Amino acid sequence: MDRKPIYYSEYLKLEKFLTSQAPITKNLIKEEIDSHDEMLFIIVHQAYELWFKQIIHELSSVMDYMNEKNIVESKIALIVHRLKRIIKIQGLFVPHIEILETMTPMDFLEFRDYLVPASGFQSVQFREVEIRLGLSTQKRFSVDRHAFLGRLNEKDRAKLEKVERLPNMLTLLNKWLERMPFIKEKNFNFWSQYQETVKKHFETEKNIIQKNRFLSDLDRKSQLINLKSTVDHFKLLFDETSYQELIKKKRAKLSQKAILSALFILLYRDRPILHMPYQLLTALMDIDENFTSWRYRHALLAKRMLGSKIGTGGTSGHEYLKKAADNNRVFEDLFNLSSFLIPRSGLPKLPDELEKRMGLYFQER
């Protein structure tokens, strides 16, 4: 190989990287005041930003494949592999918070006021991750688009606006699901059989609730109301006009055709042709769940460090973070499908020809 030898620290740019920690309090406060933990605070947040960069790298490649008109099965396997890498990276997020929790609230207060108005709200990379997944600046809970973008400088604002004009993962997932075959067959109406099966399943659920002697009257009434709500929502899945109303009211994000395809994948995930699509849906739910869990832990950290104080970015601190964790989810439609799953033993039998198309068969010549 005709090149000069690579030296470890030069390859990793360590001279630049390890000199990028500059505590703001170092030359601003009296020497007798110890702001020792600001270094920890900086390093943990820099580590987050490095992992955000890797997530964007993985997510961008996934979205390039998902944006193809026809996605071959080998690409689905690669997409799932890279989504699972994101999940592994997310596994480091809560331990980072645990490291931050070795800093006491009083240690944090030694330098906290010097950070205003900077905050994690201005993490452009994390906002890019959210937007790429499908949480646009127009769909965020508890903060409008102007307030969201107004916290950023002009360069960062322009960058996120550019990202927002690109297709996001939720949109690409919707298009991919709408293209799924197997749903409509010439002599087989799967959904009519499925609806009859689920109707009987709901009747069994109702009977169990009514005869459960361990439930109080109030609990029984509450469970029956919840069951009725599920039954009513189930009916909406198969009525196109009613489902469009759900989308208008922002109670659903995926189209009716896409959500039915996703449900079919979950129901028949054991068929070889649907195994990778099932893993893809599961990986997206895992990513959504992991970000939600991390937001909750971040909210608890804010409560632990600040109590009821306002955050450095001007939000209500713990309360804002908790509401964000509760409401800023992308793939909630996929989670809701569990309401309509039934035991494998109760699934409608698929025609033999369809089973063959969905399976793996080898015939020796």
C-alpha positions as CSV (number, residue, x, y, z in Angstrom):
1,M,0.0,0.0,0.0
2,D,1.5,3.3,-1.1
3,R,0.7,5.5,1.8
4,K,2.4,6.7,5.0
5,P,1.8,4.8,8.2
6,I,-1.2,5.9,10.3
7,Y,-0.6,6.9,13.9
8,Y,-3.4,6.2,16.4
9,S,-3.8,9.7,17.9
10,E,-3.6,11.3,14.4
11,Y,-6.2,9.0,13.0
12,L,-8.6,9.7,15.8
13,K,-7.7,13.4,15.9
14,L,-7.1,13.1,19.7
15,E,-5.1,16.3,20.0
16,K,-8.2,18.3,18.8
17,F,-10.7,16.0,20.4
18,L,-9.2,15.9,23.9
19,T,-8.7,19.6,24.1
20,S,-12.3,20.5,23.3
21,Q,-13.4,20.4,26.9
22,A,-13.4,24.0,28.2
23,P,-15.3,24.5,31.4
24,I,-16.9,28.0,31.3
25,T,-16.4,28.5,35.0
26,K,-12.7,28.0,35.0
27,N,-11.9,31.7,34.7
28,L,-15.2,33.1,35.8
29,I,-15.6,32.2,39.4
30,K,-13.5,32.5,42.5
31,E,-10.8,29.8,43.1
32,E,-12.3,28.8,46.4
33,I,-15.5,27.7,44.7
34,D,-15.1,24.2,43.3
35,S,-16.8,23.6,40.0
36,H,-15.0,20.3,39.5
37,D,-18.1,18.5,38.1
38,E,-18.5,20.8,35.1
39,M,-15.9,18.7,33.3
40,L,-18.1,15.6,33.8
41,F,-21.1,17.5,32.6
42,I,-19.3,18.5,29.3
43,I,-17.9,15.1,28.6
44,V,-21.2,13.3,29.0
45,H,-23.0,15.7,26.7
46,Q,-20.2,15.5,24.2
47,A,-20.5,11.7,24.3
48,Y,-24.2,12.0,23.6
49,E,-23.5,14.2,20.6
50,L,-21.0,11.6,19.2
51,W,-23.6,8.9,19.4
52,F,-26.2,11.2,17.8
53,K,-23.8,11.6,14.9
54,Q,-23.6,7.8,14.5
55,I,-27.4,7.4,14.8
56,I,-27.8,10.0,12.0
57,H,-25.2,8.1,9.9
58,E,-27.1,4.8,10.4
59,L,-30.6,6.4,9.9
60,S,-29.6,8.2,6.8
61,S,-28.5,5.0,5.1
62,V,-31.7,3.2,6.2
63,M,-33.8,6.0,4.8
64,D,-31.9,5.9,1.5
65,Y,-32.8,2.2,1.1
66,M,-36.4,2.8,2.3
67,N,-36.8,5.5,-0.4
68,E,-36.1,3.0,-3.2
69,K,-39.2,2.2,-5.3
70,N,-38.7,-1.5,-4.9
71,I,-36.8,-2.8,-1.9
72,V,-35.3,-6.3,-2.3
73,E,-35.3,-8.6,0.7
74,S,-31.6,-8.5,1.3
75,K,-31.9,-4.7,1.7
76,I,-34.6,-5.3,4.4
77,A,-32.1,-7.4,6.3
78,L,-29.5,-4.7,6.1
79,I,-32.0,-2.1,7.2
80,V,-33.0,-4.2,10.2
81,H,-29.3,-4.7,11.1
82,R,-28.6,-0.9,11.1
83,L,-31.8,-0.2,13.1
84,K,-30.6,-2.7,15.7
85,R,-27.3,-0.9,15.8
86,I,-29.2,2.2,16.7
87,I,-31.0,0.3,19.5
88,K,-27.6,-0.9,20.9
89,I,-26.4,2.7,20.9
90,Q,-29.5,3.8,22.7
91,G,-28.6,1.3,25.4
92,L,-25.8,3.6,26.4
93,F,-28.0,6.6,27.0
94,V,-29.5,5.8,30.4
95,P,-26.0,4.7,31.8
96,H,-24.8,8.2,30.8
97,I,-27.5,9.6,33.0
98,E,-26.4,7.4,35.8
99,I,-22.9,8.8,35.5
100,L,-24.4,12.3,35.6
101,E,-26.2,11.3,38.8
102,T,-22.9,10.9,40.6
103,M,-23.0,14.8,40.5
104,T,-25.0,16.1,43.4
105,P,-27.5,18.9,42.9
106,M,-25.3,21.3,44.9
107,D,-22.3,20.4,42.7
108,F,-24.5,21.2,39.6
109,L,-25.6,24.6,41.1
110,E,-21.9,25.7,41.3
111,F,-21.9,26.2,37.5
112,R,-25.5,25.8,36.4
113,D,-26.4,29.5,36.2
114,Y,-23.4,30.1,33.9
115,L,-25.0,27.9,31.2
116,V,-28.1,30.0,30.7
117,P,-29.7,30.2,28.1
118,A,-27.9,27.1,26.6
119,S,-29.7,23.8,27.0
120,G,-30.1,20.4,25.5
121,F,-33.1,21.8,23.6
122,Q,-30.5,23.3,21.3
123,S,-29.0,19.9,20.4
124,V,-29.3,20.2,16.6
125,Q,-28.2,16.6,16.1
126,F,-30.9,15.2,18.4
127,R,-33.5,17.4,16.8
128,E,-32.4,16.1,13.4
129,V,-32.8,12.5,14.7
130,E,-36.3,13.3,15.8
131,I,-37.2,15.0,12.5
132,R,-35.7,12.2,10.4
133,L,-37.8,9.6,12.4
134,G,-41.0,11.6,11.8
135,L,-41.4,14.1,14.7
136,S,-41.5,17.4,12.7
137,T,-41.3,20.8,14.3
138,Q,-45.0,21.2,13.6
139,K,-46.0,18.1,15.4
140,R,-44.2,18.5,18.7
141,F,-46.2,18.6,21.9
142,S,-46.2,21.6,24.3
143,V,-44.0,23.9,22.1
144,D,-44.9,25.5,18.8
145,R,-42.7,25.6,15.7
146,H,-41.7,29.3,16.3
147,A,-40.7,28.7,19.9
148,F,-38.9,25.5,18.9
149,L,-36.8,27.0,16.1
150,G,-36.5,30.4,17.9
151,R,-34.0,28.9,20.4
152,L,-31.6,28.1,17.6
153,N,-29.1,30.3,15.7
154,E,-29.8,31.0,12.0
155,K,-27.3,28.4,10.7
156,D,-28.8,25.6,12.8
157,R,-32.4,26.7,12.1
158,A,-31.7,26.5,8.3
159,K,-30.1,23.1,8.7
160,L,-33.2,21.6,10.5
161,E,-35.6,23.3,8.0
162,K,-33.6,21.6,5.2
163,V,-33.9,18.2,6.9
164,E,-37.6,18.7,7.4
165,R,-38.1,19.0,3.7
166,L,-36.8,15.5,3.2
167,P,-38.9,12.4,3.5
168,N,-38.9,11.1,7.0
169,M,-38.9,7.5,8.3
170,L,-42.6,7.5,9.1
171,T,-43.5,8.7,5.6
172,L,-41.2,6.1,4.0
173,L,-42.6,3.3,6.3
174,N,-46.1,4.3,5.2
175,K,-45.3,4.0,1.5
176,W,-43.5,0.7,2.0
177,L,-46.4,-0.8,3.9
178,E,-48.9,0.3,1.3
179,R,-47.0,-1.7,-1.3
180,M,-47.2,-4.9,0.6
181,P,-48.7,-7.9,-1.4
182,F,-50.8,-10.8,0.0
183,I,-53.6,-8.7,1.5
184,K,-55.9,-9.0,-1.5
185,E,-56.3,-12.4,-3.1
186,K,-58.6,-13.4,-6.0
187,N,-60.7,-15.9,-4.1
188,F,-59.9,-15.0,-0.5
189,N,-61.1,-12.1,1.6
190,F,-58.8,-12.2,4.6
191,W,-60.2,-9.2,6.4
192,S,-63.8,-10.3,6.4
193,Q,-62.7,-13.6,8.1
194,Y,-60.4,-11.8,10.4
195,Q,-63.2,-9.4,11.5
196,E,-65.5,-12.3,12.4
197,T,-62.7,-14.0,14.4
198,V,-61.9,-10.8,16.3
199,K,-65.6,-10.2,17.0
200,K,-65.7,-13.6,18.8
201,H,-62.5,-12.7,20.6
202,F,-64.0,-9.5,21.9
203,E,-67.1,-11.4,23.1
204,T,-64.9,-13.8,25.0
205,E,-63.0,-10.8,26.6
206,K,-66.4,-9.3,27.6
207,N,-67.5,-12.5,29.2
208,I,-64.3,-12.9,31.2
209,I,-64.6,-9.3,32.5
210,Q,-68.3,-9.8,33.5
211,K,-67.6,-13.1,35.3
212,N,-64.4,-12.1,37.0
213,R,-65.4,-12.3,40.7
214,F,-62.2,-10.5,41.8
215,L,-63.2,-7.3,40.1
216,S,-65.1,-4.6,42.0
217,D,-68.1,-3.1,40.3
218,L,-66.1,0.1,39.5
219,D,-63.2,-1.9,38.0
220,R,-65.6,-4.1,36.0
221,K,-67.3,-1.0,34.6
222,S,-64.0,0.6,33.8
223,Q,-62.7,-2.4,32.0
224,L,-66.0,-2.8,30.0
225,I,-65.7,0.9,28.9
226,N,-62.1,0.3,27.8
227,L,-63.2,-2.8,25.9
228,K,-66.0,-0.9,24.1
229,S,-63.5,1.8,23.2
230,T,-61.2,-0.9,21.6
231,V,-64.1,-2.5,19.8
232,D,-65.2,0.9,18.4
233,H,-61.6,1.7,17.3
234,F,-61.4,-1.8,15.7
235,K,-64.5,-1.0,13.6
236,L,-62.8,2.3,12.4
237,L,-59.9,0.4,11.0
238,F,-62.1,-1.1,8.3
239,D,-64.2,2.0,7.5
240,E,-62.2,4.3,5.2
241,T,-64.2,7.4,5.9
242,S,-64.0,7.0,9.7
243,Y,-60.3,6.2,9.5
244,Q,-59.7,9.4,7.6
245,E,-61.4,11.3,10.5
246,L,-58.8,9.7,12.9
247,I,-56.0,11.1,10.8
248,K,-57.6,14.5,10.6
249,K,-58.0,14.5,14.4
250,K,-54.3,13.4,14.7
251,R,-55.3,10.2,16.4
252,A,-53.5,8.2,13.6
253,K,-50.5,8.8,11.5
254,L,-50.3,5.9,9.1
255,S,-52.8,5.5,6.3
256,Q,-55.5,2.8,6.5
257,K,-53.9,0.7,3.9
258,A,-50.5,0.9,5.7
259,I,-51.9,0.1,9.1
260,L,-53.7,-3.0,7.8
261,S,-50.6,-4.2,6.1
262,A,-48.7,-3.7,9.4
263,L,-51.4,-5.7,11.3
264,F,-51.1,-8.5,8.7
265,I,-47.3,-8.6,9.3
266,L,-47.8,-8.8,13.0
267,L,-50.4,-11.6,12.7
268,Y,-48.5,-13.7,10.3
269,R,-44.9,-12.8,11.3
270,D,-43.9,-16.5,11.5
271,R,-44.1,-16.8,7.7
272,P,-40.6,-16.6,6.3
273,I,-41.4,-13.8,3.8
274,L,-42.7,-11.6,6.7
275,H,-40.0,-12.3,9.3
276,M,-37.8,-9.4,8.2
277,P,-40.6,-7.0,7.8
278,Y,-41.8,-7.9,11.3
279,Q,-38.3,-7.3,12.7
280,L,-38.3,-3.9,10.9
281,L,-41.5,-2.9,12.6
282,T,-40.3,-4.2,16.0
283,A,-37.0,-2.3,15.6
284,L,-38.8,1.0,15.0
285,M,-41.0,0.4,18.1
286,D,-37.9,-0.4,20.1
287,I,-36.2,2.9,19.0
288,D,-39.4,4.8,19.8
289,E,-39.6,3.1,23.2
290,N,-36.0,3.7,24.0
291,F,-36.2,7.4,23.3
292,T,-39.3,7.6,25.5
293,S,-37.6,5.8,28.4
294,W,-34.5,8.0,28.0
295,R,-36.7,11.2,28.1
296,Y,-38.4,9.9,31.3
297,R,-35.0,9.4,32.9
298,H,-33.9,12.8,31.7
299,A,-37.0,14.3,33.3
300,L,-36.2,12.5,36.6
301,L,-32.7,13.8,36.4
302,A,-34.0,17.3,36.0
303,K,-36.3,16.8,39.0
304,R,-33.4,15.5,41.0
305,M,-31.0,18.3,40.1
306,L,-33.4,21.3,39.9
307,G,-36.6,20.4,41.7
308,S,-39.2,22.8,40.4
309,K,-36.7,25.4,39.0
310,I,-37.0,26.5,35.4
311,G,-34.6,24.8,33.0
312,T,-31.6,26.7,31.6
313,G,-33.4,26.8,28.2
314,G,-36.4,28.6,29.7
315,T,-38.8,25.6,29.7
316,S,-40.5,24.4,32.9
317,G,-37.8,21.9,33.5
318,H,-39.0,18.6,34.8
319,E,-42.6,19.1,33.9
320,Y,-41.8,20.0,30.2
321,L,-39.5,16.9,29.9
322,K,-42.1,14.6,31.4
323,K,-44.8,15.9,29.0
324,A,-42.4,15.5,26.1
325,A,-41.8,11.9,27.1
326,D,-45.5,11.2,27.3
327,N,-46.5,12.8,24.0
328,N,-43.6,13.1,21.5
329,R,-43.7,9.5,20.1
330,V,-43.5,8.7,16.4
331,F,-44.6,5.1,15.9
332,E,-47.5,4.9,18.3
333,D,-49.7,3.5,15.6
334,L,-47.6,0.4,15.6
335,F,-47.9,0.0,19.4
336,N,-51.7,0.4,19.2
337,L,-52.0,-2.7,16.9
338,S,-51.5,-5.0,19.9
339,S,-55.2,-4.3,20.7
340,F,-56.1,-6.2,17.6
341,L,-53.9,-9.3,17.9
342,I,-55.4,-12.7,18.6
343,P,-54.0,-16.1,19.5
344,R,-52.2,-17.9,16.6
345,S,-54.8,-20.8,17.0
346,G,-57.5,-18.3,16.1
347,L,-56.0,-16.9,12.9
348,P,-57.9,-17.4,9.7
349,K,-56.4,-20.1,7.6
350,L,-54.6,-18.8,4.5
351,P,-55.1,-20.5,1.1
352,D,-52.5,-23.1,0.3
353,E,-51.2,-21.1,-2.7
354,L,-50.7,-18.0,-0.5
355,E,-49.0,-20.1,2.1
356,K,-46.6,-21.3,-0.5
357,R,-45.8,-17.8,-1.8
358,M,-45.1,-16.7,1.8
359,G,-43.0,-19.7,2.7
360,L,-39.6,-21.2,1.8
361,Y,-39.8,-24.2,-0.5
362,F,-37.0,-26.1,-2.1
363,Q,-37.6,-28.5,-5.0
364,E,-34.8,-30.6,-6.2
365,R,-34.5,-30.8,-10.0
